[in-house]
Amino acid sequence: MALSGVEIFKLLPKTNCKKCGHPTCLAFAMKLAQRQASLDLCPDVSEEAKKVLGEASAPPIRPVTLGTGDKAVKMGEETVLFRHDKKFVHPCAFAVEVKDSMSDSEINGVVEQVLNSEIDRVGQKLRVDAIFISNASGDAGKFEGVVKAIAAKAPAVPLILSTTNPAAAEAAVKAVADKKPLLYGANESNADAMAGIAKSHKISLGVAATSLDSLTALTEKIKGLGVEDMVMDSGARTAKEMLRDNTYIRRAAVKKGNKSVGYPVISFAQRDDVMLETLIASLGITKYSSIVVLSSVERWKNLALFTLRQNIYTDPQVPLQVEQKIYKIGEPSADAPLMITSNFSLTYFIVSGEIEGSKVPVRLAVMDTEGLSVLTGWAAGKFTASKIAQFIKDSGIENEISHRELIIPGYVSILSGAIEDKLAGWKVTVGPREANGIAVFLKSR
């Protein structure tokens, strides 16, 4: 069980030195108890206290990383059952299955789909995250060959190697060990051999059980063999089983502090019916799966799953935002219009989309309102005349344009006079109240 704030406080230096960034040791202890601070922030904590507090302050679900580089997938570190309590930390990964029994053209087709799956949605890059390679043929040599071929064709994409044959696992892992793949397929009969492979190559191990009871026994055994980084499969395959097992696992880890199930979960959504597969995958996204394995990655399905995942893993207390700067839409000349809006992602993408649709090149000034929309930002004092004027001055836009006209959203027309007072020599024009009027407004000019 996690320690309370008072119990943690008893183990701290009690100097109130503020080196940790908190006013008192008690305040820091409370943050540690809520898992909102790291023990590393305290430079004076004793080694004995580190041993006790390090375990207590660690997230209930162990962090595990799949792959390397910019496209590496981080999993685990979750601390809550419900996103409104705090937030979910690492978005679940989508992996598409490739069987080593498939033809070369079929395998290449799937790999190409993965490489071309990335889309940009409200400023975030979303993609199919990994390739799940299964040893369906049972042939160790063929499995190794397919793993090498996929690694060569998609060197940055994380790999999950699925086999219950230790000999096949050893050969395949050895070929791509530097890419830090996940080796999946450790069970009761091969645990010793598979754990040895994972430990020697310093990679994560996927544990495949047949029930929740056998899962805890298996993770404890593998941990005893020296493997710390694991991903768990309880054996759930139906929607009912996934919902039940994933919920039990998360509750046991978060509420009860059960370290035997404190690892990321992998779920298998593959179905012959693509719509049913999408629904099963959606269940995995919403109910605690860290990896969801799919049989196919059609673009329409990707968009649906990407959108759901993005919504579930967005911090509900922090609006989606884009960077504050002047965006060029089209190829604006020096006399192109200059418009301004807030940096709430939805506002930016709607406004920029309408500008693109008008075919009129525009410079769009996006001001930081801490992710609030135009009207809300104005009401909160984030989108005011003085702040707008300061942003325009600091941006250096005056050196890029031949005019001195700023178009503001119609909803804040009340700011026009005040902005002109603070921006000497500038003219402020009031634009449409709604984004769907932007195209007509721009064309009429």
LOLO-371762 format. One record per residue (C-alpha): residue number from 1; z, x, y; residue in one letter. Coordinates in steps of 0.05 Angstrom, whole numbers. Last residue first. Layout:
N
R seq     zz     xx     yy type
R NUM      Z      X      Y    A
...
REM end
This chain:
445
R seq     zz     xx     yy type
R 445  -1000   -238    851    R
R 444  -1014   -302    812    S
R 443  -1021   -262    748    K
R 442   -949   -236    755    L
R 441   -919   -305    766    F
R 440   -960   -338    711    V
R 439   -937   -285    662    A
R 438   -864   -286    685    I
R 437   -854   -361    678    G
R 436   -833   -358    605    N
R 435   -777   -311    626    A
R 434   -740   -367    663    E
R 433   -715   -364    735    R
R 432   -781   -336    761    P
R 431   -782   -279    811    G
R 430   -748   -271    878    V
R 429   -778   -216    920    T
R 428   -735   -163    953    V
R 427   -768   -120   1006    K
R 426   -742    -49   1016    W
R 425   -737     -9   1080    G
R 424   -662      2   1074    A
R 423   -636    -15   1005    L
R 422   -565    -40   1019    K
R 421   -585    -96   1068    D
R 420   -645   -114   1024    E
R 419   -598   -121    964    I
R 418   -552   -167   1004    A
R 417   -610   -211   1024    G
R 416   -637   -219    954    S
R 415   -571   -230    918    L
R 414   -572   -306    921    I
R 413   -637   -304    882    S
R 412   -594   -287    821    V
R 411   -624   -338    773    Y
R 410   -694   -323    799    G
R 409   -693   -253    768    P
R 408   -706   -197    818    I
R 407   -773   -167    840    I
R 406   -764   -103    880    L
R 405   -814    -82    934    E
R 404   -818    -15    967    R
R 403   -890      7    955    H
R 402   -926     71    934    S
R 401   -886     82    870    I
R 400   -863    145    833    E
R 399   -819    180    885    N
R 398   -781    116    901    E
R 397   -765    109    827    I
R 396   -714    165    832    G
R 395   -666    126    788    S
R 394   -606    141    832    D
R 393   -631     98    890    K
R 392   -651     40    845    I
R 391   -585     42    808    F
R 390   -545     45    874    Q
R 389   -582    -16    901    A
R 388   -570    -55    836    I
R 387   -497    -36    837    K
R 386   -488    -57    910    S
R 385   -526   -123    900    A
R 384   -487   -142    838    T
R 383   -503   -145    764    F
R 382   -436   -123    732    K
R 381   -390   -168    773    G
R 380   -375   -214    715    A
R 379   -413   -273    745    A
R 378   -473   -228    758    W
R 377   -471   -201    687    G
R 376   -466   -271    659    T
R 375   -528   -291    699    L
R 374   -568   -230    680    V
R 373   -546   -225    607    S
R 372   -488   -179    589    L
R 371   -496   -116    547    G
R 370   -450    -72    589    E
R 369   -489    -91    651    T
R 368   -530    -27    651    D
R 367   -594    -37    691    M
R 366   -664    -43    662    V
R 365   -717    -29    715    A
R 364   -783    -55    689    L
R 363   -845    -20    716    R
R 362   -905    -66    706    V
R 361   -976    -65    681    P
R 360  -1004   -137    680    V
R 359  -1029   -159    611    K
R 358   -987   -222    619    S
R 357   -966   -218    546    G
R 356   -936   -149    557    E
R 355   -894   -178    614    I
R 354   -871   -236    570    E
R 353   -851   -187    515    G
R 352   -814   -143    565    S
R 351   -774   -203    588    V
R 350   -757   -228    518    I
R 349   -742   -157    493    F
R 348   -697   -141    553    Y
R 347   -659   -206    552    T
R 346   -646   -202    478    L
R 345   -623   -130    484    S
R 344   -574   -142    542    F
R 343   -593    -86    590    N
R 342   -601   -130    652    S
R 341   -664   -143    692    T
R 340   -706   -111    747    I
R 339   -780   -115    766    M
R 338   -825    -64    799    L
R 337   -897    -86    809    P
R 336   -954    -35    801    A
R 335   -974      4    865    D
R 334   -964     73    835    A
R 333  -1002     55    773    S
R 332   -971     21    712    P
R 331   -999     37    643    E
R 330   -973    -20    600    G
R 329   -898    -31    606    I
R 328   -863     29    636    K
R 327   -788     25    628    Y
R 326   -741     48    684    I
R 325   -673     67    654    K
R 324   -608     39    625    Q
R 323   -612     43    549    E
R 322   -614    -21    509    V
R 321   -554    -64    489    Q
R 320   -530   -108    432    L
R 319   -467   -143    453    P
R 318   -399   -113    432    V
R 317   -344   -158    405    Q
R 316   -385   -186    347    P
R 315   -401   -115    323    D
R 314   -469   -122    291    T
R 313   -467   -114    216    Y
R 312   -478   -186    197    I
R 311   -534   -196    248    N
R 310   -571   -133    230    Q
R 309   -565   -149    156    R
R 308   -593   -219    167    L
R 307   -651   -193    209    T
R 306   -668   -137    159    F
R 305   -666   -188    101    L
R 304   -714   -237    135    A
R 303   -760   -181    161    L
R 302   -761   -146     93    N
R 301   -779   -211     58    K
R 300   -838   -222    104    W
R 299   -860   -150     94    R
R 298   -858   -153     18    E
R 297   -809   -104    -11    V
R 296   -807   -112    -87    S
R 295   -757   -107   -144    S
R 294   -696   -102   -100    L
R 293   -631    -63   -106    V
R 292   -576    -80    -55    V
R 291   -530    -22    -37    I
R 290   -464    -28      0    S
R 289   -452    -99    -26    S
R 288   -395   -134     11    Y
R 287   -411   -208     11    K
R 286   -460   -221     67    T
R 285   -512   -170     47    I
R 284   -504   -184    -28    G
R 283   -512   -258    -17    L
R 282   -576   -245     22    S
R 281   -602   -204    -36    A
R 280   -592   -264    -82    I
R 279   -630   -307    -33    L
R 278   -687   -257    -27    T
R 277   -691   -251   -103    E
R 276   -695   -327   -109    L
R 275   -754   -326    -61    M
R 274   -788   -270   -100    V
R 273   -781   -307   -167    D
R 272   -786   -253   -220    D
R 271   -716   -231   -199    R
R 270   -684   -165   -178    Q
R 269   -619   -174   -139    A
R 268   -578   -117   -167    F
R 267   -514   -100   -131    S
R 266   -482    -32   -115    I
R 265   -411    -31    -89    V
R 264   -378     23    -45    P
R 263   -312     52    -70    Y
R 262   -238     32    -65    G
R 261   -237     -3   -133    V
R 260   -187     44   -168    S
R 259   -154     57   -100    K
R 258   -121    -11    -99    N
R 257    -94    -17    -28    G
R 256    -74    -89    -39    K
R 255   -108   -121     21    K
R 254   -168    -76     32    V
R 253   -183    -51    -38    A
R 252   -161   -112    -79    A
R 251   -193   -159    -29    R
R 250   -259   -120    -29    R
R 249   -261   -118   -105    I
R 248   -243   -191   -115    Y
R 247   -296   -212    -65    T
R 246   -350   -168    -97    N
R 245   -332   -194   -166    D
R 244   -333   -268   -150    R
R 243   -394   -269   -105    L
R 242   -433   -224   -152    M
R 241   -413   -265   -213    E
R 240   -435   -331   -181    K
R 239   -500   -301   -157    A
R 238   -516   -276   -227    T
R 237   -518   -202   -243    R
R 236   -447   -177   -242    A
R 235   -436   -114   -285    G
R 234   -380    -88   -241    S
R 233   -426    -36   -210    D
R 232   -389     17   -169    M
R 231   -411     75   -125    V
R 230   -372    139   -133    M
R 229   -353    201    -94    D
R 228   -289    233   -121    E
R 227   -314    264   -186    V
R 226   -262    311   -218    G
R 225   -256    285   -289    L
R 224   -194    245   -269    G
R 223   -238    208   -219    K
R 222   -284    191   -276    I
R 221   -227    162   -317    K
R 220   -199    123   -259    E
R 219   -268     95   -243    T
R 218   -277     74   -315    L
R 217   -210     39   -323    A
R 216   -222      1   -258    T
R 215   -291    -20   -281    L
R 214   -268    -42   -350    S
R 213   -223    -94   -320    D
R 212   -276   -117   -270    L
R 211   -327   -126   -325    S
R 210   -386    -93   -359    T
R 209   -384    -27   -321    A
R 208   -437     18   -290    A
R 207   -410     75   -247    V
R 206   -459    106   -198    G
R 205   -442    179   -186    L
R 204   -446    217   -120    S
R 203   -472    288   -118    I
R 202   -441    357   -121    K
R 201   -490    386   -171    H
R 200   -436    409   -220    S
R 199   -393    348   -207    K
R 198   -448    297   -216    A
R 197   -472    330   -281    I
R 196   -401    335   -308    G
R 195   -387    262   -290    A
R 194   -449    242   -329    M
R 193   -427    281   -391    A
R 192   -356    255   -391    D
R 191   -375    183   -374    A
R 190   -428    176   -429    N
R 189   -399    122   -474    S
R 188   -357     84   -423    E
R 187   -412     82   -371    N
R 186   -444    128   -320    A
R 185   -513    100   -302    G
R 184   -529    117   -230    Y
R 183   -539    187   -202    L
R 182   -541    181   -127    L
R 181   -588    232    -95    P
R 180   -564    292    -54    K
R 179   -633    316    -32    K
R 178   -616    387    -54    D
R 177   -605    361   -124    A
R 176   -678    340   -131    V
R 175   -703    376   -193    A
R 174   -633    387   -221    K
R 173   -619    313   -217    V
R 172   -680    296   -259    A
R 171   -665    347   -313    A
R 170   -591    331   -318    E
R 169   -602    255   -317    A
R 168   -654    258   -373    A
R 167   -605    298   -416    A
R 166   -547    252   -397    P
R 165   -585    190   -419    N
R 164   -556    128   -384    T
R 163   -610    131   -330    T
R 162   -619    109   -258    S
R 161   -634    161   -205    L
R 160   -622    134   -134    I
R 159   -664    170    -82    L
R 158   -658    178     -6    P
R 157   -725    178     31    V
R 156   -739    242     70    A
R 155   -785    276     19    P
R 154   -828    214      6    A
R 153   -889    240    -32    K
R 152   -854    302    -60    A
R 151   -791    265    -79    A
R 150   -834    210   -111    I
R 149   -871    261   -153    A
R 148   -808    298   -174    K
R 147   -773    234   -195    V
R 146   -835    211   -234    V
R 145   -839    278   -271    G
R 144   -765    277   -288    E
R 143   -770    207   -317    F
R 142   -831    226   -358    K
R 141   -795    285   -387    G
R 140   -732    245   -404    A
R 139   -771    189   -439    D
R 138   -731    125   -443    G
R 137   -790     89   -411    S
R 136   -746     48   -364    A
R 135   -714    111   -334    N
R 134   -703     76   -268    S
R 133   -719    104   -199    I
R 132   -684     66   -142    F
R 131   -719     85    -77    I
R 130   -679     83    -12    A
R 129   -670     55     58    D
R 128   -722      0     67    V
R 127   -726      2    143    R
R 126   -696    -20    209    L
R 125   -701     20    273    K
R 124   -658    -13    327    Q
R 123   -681    -30    397    G
R 122   -681   -106    390    V
R 121   -721   -100    325    R
R 120   -764    -39    312    D
R 119   -796    -40    243    I
R 118   -797     11    187    E
R 117   -829    -10    121    S
R 116   -888     38    122    N
R 115   -855     93     80    L
R 114   -825     41     33    V
R 113   -891      6     24    Q
R 112   -925     73     11    E
R 111   -873     88    -44    V
R 110   -887     20    -76    V
R 109   -962     33    -77    G
R 108   -953    104   -104    N
R 107   -913     77   -162    I
R 106   -966     24   -178    E
R 105  -1022     75   -173    S
R 104   -985    124   -218    D
R 103   -974     70   -271    S
R 102   -905     40   -283    M
R 101   -862     64   -341    S
R 100   -821    108   -294    D
R  99   -796     44   -262    K
R  98   -792     40   -187    V
R  97   -738     -4   -158    E
R  96   -732    -17    -83    V
R  95   -668      3    -48    A
R  94   -638    -34     12    F
R  93   -576     -2     42    A
R  92   -516    -41     67    C
R  91   -498    -33    141    P
R  90   -440     15    152    H
R  89   -378     -7    191    V
R  88   -365    -81    185    F
R  87   -328   -104    246    K
R  86   -257   -119    270    K
R  85   -226   -184    247    D
R  84   -291   -221    265    H
R  83   -327   -182    210    R
R  82   -284   -211    155    F
R  81   -253   -175     97    L
R  80   -233   -113    136    V
R  79   -229    -37    131    T
R  78   -298    -13    109    E
R  77   -305     63    104    E
R  76   -360     53     52    G
R  75   -432     74     57    M
R  74   -473    124     97    K
R  73   -547    128     83    V
R  72   -585    192     99    A
R  71   -649    179    138    K
R  70   -635    231    192    D
R  69   -620    286    143    G
R  68   -593    281     72    T
R  67   -588    230     17    G
R  66   -534    180     -1    L
R  65   -467    189     34    T
R  64   -401    160      9    V
R  63   -340    139     49    P
R  62   -281    115      7    R
R  61   -261     42     15    I
R  60   -189     33     37    P
R  59   -201     75    100    P
R  58   -157    137    103    A
R  57    -95    130    147    S
R  56    -46    124     89    A
R  55    -76    181     49    E
R  54    -76    228    108    G
R  53     -7    203    127    L
R  52     27    229     65    V
R  51     -8    296     60    K
R  50    -11    305    135    K
R  49     64    291    139    A
R  48     78    349     92    E
R  47     30    394    131    E
R  46     67    378    196    S
R  45     35    340    254    V
R  44     28    382    317    D
R  43    -46    376    333    P
R  42    -48    299    329    C
R  41   -120    275    337    L
R  40   -135    295    265    D
R  39    -93    235    243    L
R  38   -152    191    261    S
R  37   -147    127    301    A
R  36   -163     52    294    Q
R  35   -138     47    222    R
R  34    -89     -7    243    Q
R  33    -31     35    218    A
R  32    -61     96    253    L
R  31    -64     56    318    K
R  30      8     36    311    M
R  29     28    108    298    A
R  28     -9    130    362    F
R  27     31     79    402    A
R  26     95    104    370    L
R  25     77    176    385    C
R  24     71    157    459    T
R  23     19    151    514    P
R  22    -42    158    468    H
R  21    -97    210    476    G
R  20    -74    252    416    C
R  19    -48    306    463    K
R  18     -2    254    495    K
R  17     59    299    483    C
R  16    104    241    462    N
R  15    145    291    423    T
R  14    159    246    363    K
R  13    131    298    314    P
R  12    102    242    269    L
R  11    131    223    200    L
R  10    179    169    227    K
R   9    121    140    267    F
R   8     82    127    203    I
R   7    138     84    175    E
R   6    143     47    242    V
R   5     68     33    243    G
R   4     70      6    172    S
R   3     45     47    113    L
R   2    -13     23     71    A
R   1      0      0      0    M
REM end
